Structure formats: C-alpha cells, structure tokens
C-alpha cells in the first residue's frame, strides 16, 4: 500500500500533486488518502534523494511526523489525520513513506490567489488558525502558502509537518515562522503571471494573527 503501482493496479488513484515529489491521492475504502514518499531537499538531495541515516525508529522523520500529527489531532488542531507509515531500513540508511487523510475538496492558498483575491474573512481565518498552532507550541518547518489549505466547507488546514516539532511558545520562533510565510507570498507572486495579493491583505492577515496569538 506504500507503492503507487499498487494503487494504479487497483484503479484507486484519484489524483496527484507535484511538489518536491508526487503526492498521490488514492481511494481507501470510503476515504481519500494521500501517499507521500520522503525526499531530501537542497544540495544533499541531489546526491541522496530519499536516503536518511538510520539511528532508530523514533529518530526517523517518518516516525516524528506521524507522532506529531497524532498529537496535533488530539489537540483538535486542523491537520490531516495520520493513517499509516513505513520505514525501510537497510545498511544504516532508511527510506520512508506516510499515508494521511486528504483534506476534503481542498485548495491551497497559492491556488486561490492565482484566480482571485482572498476575502477578509479568509485572511482572518488564516491568521487565527496559525495563531492556534503557535499557542499550542506547534512549529511548522515549512510554513508556506502551498501548505495552507481551505477545505470545501471553508476551514483552514495546515499540511506537511515534516521536521515540525512542539516548542515552548516563544516570540523568536513564532516571528520567524510568520516571516517565512510572508516570504512565501512574495516568492509565489513573482512566479505567476496573475497573483491577487498585496500588502493590505498581508496586514489584514497579520492583524488577525496578532490579536489571536
């Protein structure tokens, strides 16, 4: 079940999304779930694309993300529920995969902004949701607008908690997280021919965050 070919043979793949690697959306019983293989980024990723040094199960990025998602779900924070994970260790290195529930009818903030501007209530929801995570000490290592989703019923979810962790609430890491998000808006604005976002919208999001944190 951790191999895309298995789902292809069973005609269960209902979609995919390309990022650093392909995330596969597959039908599992009455749910749609997401299958993700762990890949390295940066320069080392060009040499060891999906291999990590193995120091024990609890030290793997797979185990840590699965455990973190379980913790966040228990805190009633809007993240995909973890379903299953695999760590394949051999000769001191491992590869990993994780399966999580898909956010129903999800669309990313980045995708929305390519077609329209966010409404004030949507900006407020984003700011308030990030504040909830920060109040719980939930650090997202890659907080960007591709990892912030709106579900079909308009709720905000955060996804991809690889290398995330629980930290004591503190201004420095929270501020760095927010600055990373701001850079993400600017980066994506430079990539797309049409992108409906400006500083006024950022200030509205930031105000909602500051009044909620």
C-alpha positions as CSV (number, residue, x, y, z in Angstrom):
1,X,0.0,0.0,0.0
2,X,3.0,2.3,0.1
3,X,3.7,1.8,-3.6
4,X,1.8,3.9,-6.2
5,X,1.9,0.9,-8.5
6,X,-0.3,-1.0,-6.1
7,X,-3.0,1.7,-6.3
8,X,-2.7,2.0,-10.0
9,X,-3.3,-1.7,-10.5
10,X,-6.4,-1.4,-8.3
11,X,-7.6,1.7,-10.2
12,X,-7.7,3.6,-6.9
13,X,-5.7,6.7,-7.8
14,X,-8.0,9.7,-8.0
15,X,-5.4,12.5,-8.4
16,X,-1.8,13.6,-7.8
17,X,0.0,16.8,-6.9
18,X,3.6,17.7,-7.8
19,X,5.9,19.3,-5.3
20,X,9.4,18.1,-4.4
21,X,7.9,14.7,-5.2
22,X,4.5,13.5,-6.3
23,X,1.8,13.1,-3.7
24,X,-0.7,10.5,-4.7
25,X,-4.4,10.8,-3.8
26,X,-6.0,7.4,-3.6
27,X,-9.3,5.9,-2.7
28,X,-9.1,3.8,0.5
29,X,-12.5,2.3,1.5
30,X,-14.8,5.3,1.9
31,X,-12.0,7.9,2.2
32,X,-9.5,9.6,0.0
33,X,-6.0,9.5,1.4
34,X,-2.6,10.9,0.5
35,X,0.5,8.8,-0.1
36,X,3.8,10.7,0.3
37,X,7.4,9.4,-0.1
38,X,10.1,11.3,1.8
39,X,12.6,13.1,-0.3
40,X,15.5,15.3,0.7
41,X,15.8,18.9,-0.5
42,X,18.8,21.2,-1.1
43,X,22.2,20.2,-2.4
44,X,22.3,16.9,-0.5
45,X,19.1,15.9,-2.1
46,X,20.9,15.7,-5.5
47,X,23.2,13.0,-4.1
48,X,20.9,11.2,-1.6
49,X,17.4,11.9,-3.0
50,X,15.5,9.8,-0.5
51,X,18.0,8.2,1.9
52,X,18.5,9.2,5.5
53,X,20.9,7.9,8.2
54,X,19.1,5.4,10.5
55,X,19.7,5.8,14.2
56,X,16.5,4.0,15.3
57,X,12.8,4.2,14.5
58,X,12.0,7.1,16.8
59,X,14.7,9.2,15.2
60,X,13.3,9.0,11.7
61,X,11.5,11.9,10.1
62,X,8.6,9.5,9.3
63,X,8.0,8.5,12.9
64,X,8.3,12.0,14.2
65,X,5.9,13.5,11.7
66,X,3.4,10.7,12.4
67,X,3.7,11.2,16.1
68,X,3.4,15.0,15.7
69,X,0.2,14.7,13.6
70,X,-1.3,12.4,16.2
71,X,-0.5,14.9,18.9
72,X,-2.0,17.8,16.9
73,X,-5.2,15.9,16.2
74,X,-5.5,15.2,19.9
75,X,-5.2,19.0,20.5
76,X,-8.1,19.4,18.0
77,X,-5.9,21.4,15.6
78,X,-6.8,21.2,11.8
79,X,-4.3,18.8,10.3
80,X,-4.8,15.7,8.2
81,X,-5.2,12.5,10.4
82,X,-2.2,10.1,10.1
83,X,-3.2,6.6,8.9
84,X,-0.1,4.6,8.3
85,X,3.7,5.0,7.8
86,X,6.6,2.8,6.7
87,X,10.3,3.0,7.5
88,X,12.5,0.7,5.4
89,X,16.0,0.5,7.0
90,X,18.9,-1.3,5.4
91,X,22.7,-1.0,5.9
92,X,22.3,2.0,8.2
93,X,20.1,4.1,6.0
94,X,16.3,4.3,5.6
95,X,13.6,5.5,3.3
96,X,10.1,6.5,4.4
97,X,6.5,6.9,3.4
98,X,3.4,8.2,5.1
99,X,-0.3,8.0,4.4
100,X,-2.6,10.6,5.8
101,X,-6.3,11.5,5.2
102,X,-6.9,14.0,2.5
103,X,-8.5,17.4,3.3
104,X,-11.9,17.2,1.6
105,X,-12.2,19.3,-1.5
106,X,-9.0,21.1,-0.6
107,X,-7.5,24.1,-2.4
108,X,-4.3,25.8,-1.4
109,X,-3.9,29.5,-0.7
110,X,-1.5,29.6,-3.6
111,X,-4.0,28.1,-6.0
112,X,-6.8,30.5,-4.8
113,X,-4.6,33.6,-5.3
114,X,-3.9,32.7,-8.9
115,X,-7.6,33.2,-9.7
116,X,-8.9,35.7,-7.1
117,X,-8.1,37.7,-4.0
118,X,-8.8,36.3,-0.6
119,X,-11.8,37.7,1.2
120,X,-11.3,39.4,4.5
121,X,-12.9,36.5,6.4
122,X,-10.5,34.1,4.7
123,X,-7.5,36.2,5.7
124,X,-8.7,36.3,9.2
125,X,-9.2,32.6,9.3
126,X,-5.6,32.0,8.1
127,X,-4.2,34.4,10.8
128,X,-6.3,32.9,13.5
129,X,-5.5,29.3,12.6
130,X,-1.8,29.9,12.6
131,X,-2.1,31.6,16.0
132,X,-3.8,28.5,17.3
133,X,-0.9,26.4,16.3
134,X,1.6,28.8,17.8
135,X,-0.3,28.9,21.1
136,X,-0.1,25.1,21.2
137,X,3.7,25.4,20.5
138,X,3.3,23.7,17.1
139,X,6.3,24.7,14.9
140,X,5.8,24.2,11.2
141,X,9.2,23.9,9.5
142,X,8.0,25.0,6.1
143,X,5.0,27.4,6.6
144,X,4.2,28.5,3.1
145,X,1.0,29.1,1.1
146,X,1.2,25.7,-0.6
147,X,0.9,24.1,2.8
148,X,-2.1,26.1,3.9
149,X,-5.4,24.7,2.6
150,X,-9.0,25.6,2.6
151,X,-11.4,22.7,2.8
152,X,-14.6,22.5,0.8
153,X,-16.5,23.9,3.8
154,X,-14.1,26.9,4.2
155,X,-12.0,25.7,7.1
156,X,-8.2,26.2,7.2
157,X,-5.8,23.3,7.5
158,X,-2.0,23.1,7.7
159,X,-0.3,20.2,6.0
160,X,3.2,18.7,5.6
161,X,4.7,18.7,9.1
162,X,7.9,17.0,8.1
163,X,10.6,18.3,10.5
164,X,7.9,20.0,12.6
165,X,8.1,19.9,16.4
166,X,6.5,21.1,19.6
167,X,8.3,24.0,21.2
168,X,7.7,26.2,24.1
169,X,5.6,29.2,22.9
170,X,8.2,32.0,22.3
171,X,8.3,35.1,20.2
172,X,11.5,34.4,18.2
173,X,10.5,31.2,16.5
174,X,6.9,32.4,16.1
175,X,8.1,35.6,14.4
176,X,10.5,33.6,12.2
177,X,7.6,31.4,11.2
178,X,5.5,34.4,10.2
179,X,8.3,35.9,8.3
180,X,8.8,32.7,6.4
181,X,5.1,32.8,5.4
182,X,5.4,36.4,4.2
183,X,8.4,35.4,2.0
184,X,6.3,32.6,0.6
185,X,3.6,35.1,-0.6
186,X,6.3,37.3,-2.2
187,X,8.0,34.3,-3.8
188,X,4.8,32.9,-5.4
189,X,3.8,36.4,-6.5
190,X,6.9,36.5,-8.6
191,X,6.3,33.1,-10.2
192,X,2.8,33.5,-11.5
193,X,1.6,35.9,-14.3
194,X,-1.6,36.7,-12.2
195,X,-1.5,36.7,-8.4
196,X,-4.1,38.5,-6.4
197,X,-2.3,39.6,-3.2
198,X,-0.9,42.9,-1.9
199,X,0.4,44.4,1.3
200,X,-3.0,45.4,2.5
201,X,-4.1,41.8,2.5
202,X,-0.9,40.8,4.3
203,X,-1.6,43.4,7.0
204,X,-5.1,42.1,7.5
205,X,-3.8,38.5,7.9
206,X,-1.1,39.7,10.3
207,X,-3.6,41.7,12.4
208,X,-5.8,38.6,12.7
209,X,-2.8,36.6,13.8
210,X,-1.6,39.2,16.4
211,X,-5.0,39.6,18.0
212,X,-5.3,35.8,18.4
213,X,-1.9,34.7,19.5
